[in-house]
Amino acid sequence: MTRAVALAPNNPDYLYERGQVFVRRNEPKKALDDFSAALQLRPDFIPALLSRAQLQINSRNIPEARADLEAVDRIAAKQADVRFGLAFDYLHADLLPPAIAQFDIWIAAHGDDSRMAIALSARCKARAMLGGDLSAALKDCNAAISRSGKLQNPDFLDNLALVRFRLGDFDKSIGNYDAALKIRPKNAWTLYGRGLAKLKKNNRSEGEADIAEAVKIAPGVANAYKRMGLDIGP
């Protein structure tokens, strides 16, 4: 790929492809340089914009990521499938209102898509993280679980648990977290959420145990919940 770039330095496709190799080699700085160089040659290169945004999100350089995501939003056609991934990139950046807006667009345009349950559950999560329109969030989560049939998805259960936590239905929230942990034990996000719900039920010993185990598995999980305004409290 480096030879190809040397032979055709003004070809953004070669820079983009080499950048993807650097991503797979876990060399984000080199990948970022290649994506940026590709975009200098072709500013409307959507795959390069998305790839650069994802690297910035991973580094928590959110303003830079947002600029690239907003560029994709301007460039992409209204019903473009790329909005599915764009919505998830906004979600991973904790940019929740634009994530919801992108899910709204994609869901409205792709009613028969096999990924509909995933999109509905993710929109549910974004709404629950934001703490607004919880009735719509609950409807999305229930629709996603209904579409998945007998195959329970732990992410779907996690998202439903978060909605019920926000609604103050801590017993059902704990039940959803329990079901998710049966499928995917030792998941930090799930354990921390269940711990918070148990604390709300004044089950301090079990709640603190869940939270301690979650932080041991993934130390950053506490900050992820704090960004949603959810904390252990005094």
Secondary structure, DSSP 8 states (H G I E B T S, - for coil): -HHHHHH-TT-HHHHHHHHHHHHHTT-HHHHHHHHHHHHHH-TT-HHHHHHHHHHHHHTT-HHHHHHHHHHHHHHS-TT-THHHHHHHHHHHTT-HHHHHHHHHHHHHH-TT-TTHHHHHHHHHHHHHHHT--HHHHHHHHHHHHHHHTTS--HHHHHHHHHHHHHTT-HHHHHHHHHHHHHHSTT-HHHHHHHHHHHHHTT-HHHHHHHHHHHHHH-TTHHHHHHTTT-----
